[in-house]
Structures are given as C-alpha cells and as structure tokens.
Amino acid sequence: MTFRMGRVLNRLSAIVFVLGLAVTPMAPAAAQSETPLGPFLGYWYGTTDPGNDEVRDISVLIRGDDVGGFRVDWDNYTVIDEPASDGAVEFRENELVFQPSVQEDGLWQSQTATAGAQAWAVIDDNVMTVTIEATDPAGRAERQVYRRTVSGTQMQLLYQRLLDGEVNRELSGSLTLVYEEGAATR
C-alpha cells in the first residue's frame, strides 16, 4: 500500500507544480495559433466521462519542437475496483515524438519503442488523431486510436482499442487546459 500511495503522492506533487506554472505570465500565443498544433499545445488534465467501464484520471502534455514536430506524453491512473486489490492504483504512462512526414502534408510519423509498431498523427481542424498499430503478444493485429477534439480550453478524448479490427475497449474523457505551451517557467 505504501508504494501505491507514494505514486499517488508523486502525482499530486506534479499537479501542484503544474498548477503553479498556470499562474505565471503567458508567452505570446500568436505564433502557436498559426500552426495546426497551436490549439493542442499545453498540459491537459481530466477524467473519464460518467458511464465508462473504468474511472481514470487522465492527463496529456503536448509540446512542439523547433522543426515542426511535437511530443505527446500521456498517462492515467485507475483505482482497481476489486475487493482483493485493497484500493490499488494502476498507473500507465506513454510518450511519442512525432516528426512531419516528408510524403504528406498534415501527417506526422513517430518511431516507437516497440519493435514492429507504427504510430502517426493527423490534425484536421480541431481534431488530433493519434493511431498506433502493432501486434499483441497473442499475434493479433492491435490498433489504438486517440481522438482529441479541442474547443477553447476543453478537450474531449475518445480512445478505442481494436483487436483484429473489432473494438475491444472504448473510453471517453473530458480534459481542461491547465497551462498553455510556451508559458513562462521559473
């Protein structure tokens, strides 16, 4: 229990740090809004929507780079709702770094840490879709799709996991922009 509680306390410390950044002066956002990445850049935090089969705290940090690419870091915490779990918390974290495709405008590609996996991102107006394809340990084709729709300071997330083309899991969530990319840091 102590180990699990330590992870929760680390998470809370990170949130307090990020909230501290939110009150610092903002850098001009004009350059950010000129790129299709602009509306997505920053740190977003929220939970899965009511009615999902799991309750998760979720966050995503999207940062641009100097060459037109971007990095997405996302994580979530799930309280395991089983009597034997003693309220255990499961933590997952992921990251992908995308670079613009030389073959197609509006497409970004990523090198994944998993052999044989492919990842790409497409931005269409206010929707960023990140797709990851791989083969699961049982040899089935696995596709994970993260569709993030931004409206102002709100983000809607739709996550789907497909195995051999069939939806295996689907979750939705609502996130709020905690701080924008480019905010001054201490």
N, C-alpha and C positions, 0 to 999 in steps of 0.2 A: 504494500500500500504506500510506503514511503517513496519508493521510486516513482510510482504513478503520480503521487501528489507533487513530487519535485517537478515533473514535466508540466503539470498544470500551473504551478507557481512560475516556472520559467516562461510559460505562455503569457501569463498575466503580466509579468515584468516587461515582456516585449510589447504588449498592448499599451501599457503605461508609457513606455518610451515613445511609441508611435504617436500617442495622443499628445505627448509633449512637443513632437515635431509639428503637429497640426496647428499649434498656436504661434509658430514662428512666422515671420513675414514670408509671403509667397513671392517667388520669382515670376517675372512676366510670363504669362501663358500664351502669348501671341504666337511664338514660334512653335509651341506644342500643338496648337489647334490647326496649324497649316498642314500637318501631316495626318494621314488617316489613323495613326496611332494616338493622336492627341487626346481624344475623349477617354481612352482606356488607361492612360498612364497614371500611376499612383498606387496607393495601398487601399484595398477594399476589404471590408470586414462585414460578416453577417452570419446567418444560419440557414439551414434548410427550411423550406416552406412547410407549414402545417399540412398534414396528410401524407408526407413522405414516410416510408417504412423505417427510416432512421432519423434521429435528431443529431445534426452535426453543426459545430461551429466551423465556419469556413473563412478563409482569407486568401487573397491573391494580391501579389505585388507585380506590377508591370512597369518595366523601366526601358527606356530607349537607349540606343548607343549612338556613337558618332558616325556610323556608316549606314544608317537606315535600318538596322536590325533592332531587335528587342529581346528582353528576357522576361519570362513568366515564372514566378515562384508561387506555388500554391500549396496549402496544407489544410488539414481538417482534423478535428477532434470528435470522437464518437464515444459516448458513455455506453458501455456494453450492458444491455438490459437483460441480464440473465442472473438468476439467483446465485449461482456459483461464482460469479465474477466479482462480487463484493464492490460493485461500482467502478470497476476498472475503466480506464480511459485508453482508447486506441488512438494513436497518433499516426498520421500519414503526411509525408511531405514530398514534393516533387519540384523539379525545375527543368525548364527547357530554354535554350538560347536559339533564337531564330535569326537567319540572315535572308535578305531579299533574294528571291530566285532570279537567276540570270535568264531563264527561259520565259518567264511570265510575270507581267506587272500585277501587283496586288497579291502575290503569293510569296510566302516566306517559308523556308525549309529549316529543319533542325537536325543536328546529329544527336542521336540518343545514346545513352549509356548502355542500353540493352542491345546485344548483337541481333541483327535482323529486324529491328524495329525501325519504323519510319514515322516522322512527325512533320506536319506542315500546318500553317495558319493562313487564313483568308480573312480579309476585312472587307465587308460590304456595308458601307454607310456606318450605322451604329452597332453593327453585329460583328464580333470577332469569333471565328470558329477555329478551334484547335482540334486537329484529328491525329490520333496516334494509332498506328497499326502494328501488330506483332502476332506472334504465335504463342498461345498459352502453353503451360507445361504439359497439357494433355494433347497438344498438337492441333488444337482448334484455332481458326482464324479469329483474332480478337481485335476489335476496333473500339476505341474510346473517343467520344466526341464531347467537347466542352464548348457550348454555345453561350457566349457572354454578350448580352444586349445592354447598352448603356443609354440612359436618359438622364442628362444632367449629372447629379451626384448619386444616382441609383443605378445598380447593376442587377440584372436578372441572369441567373445561371441555370442552364439546362444541361445536365450530364446524362449521357447514355453510354452503356457498355453493351456491345453486341458480340455474341459468340456465334461463329458460323452464320452471320447475317441476321440472327434473331436477337431482339432486345432481351438482355439478361438482367439489367438493372437500369433504373431511371430515377434520377433525383433532380429536384429544382431547389433553388435558393435565392434569397434576396440579400444583396450586399449594399453597403453605403460607403462612399468615398471618405476615407479618414484623412488622408492628405494627398495632395497632387504631386506628381513627379516634378522635380525642379524646385521644390520648397527648400528654403534655406535650412541648413543643418548647423548644429552647434559644433 
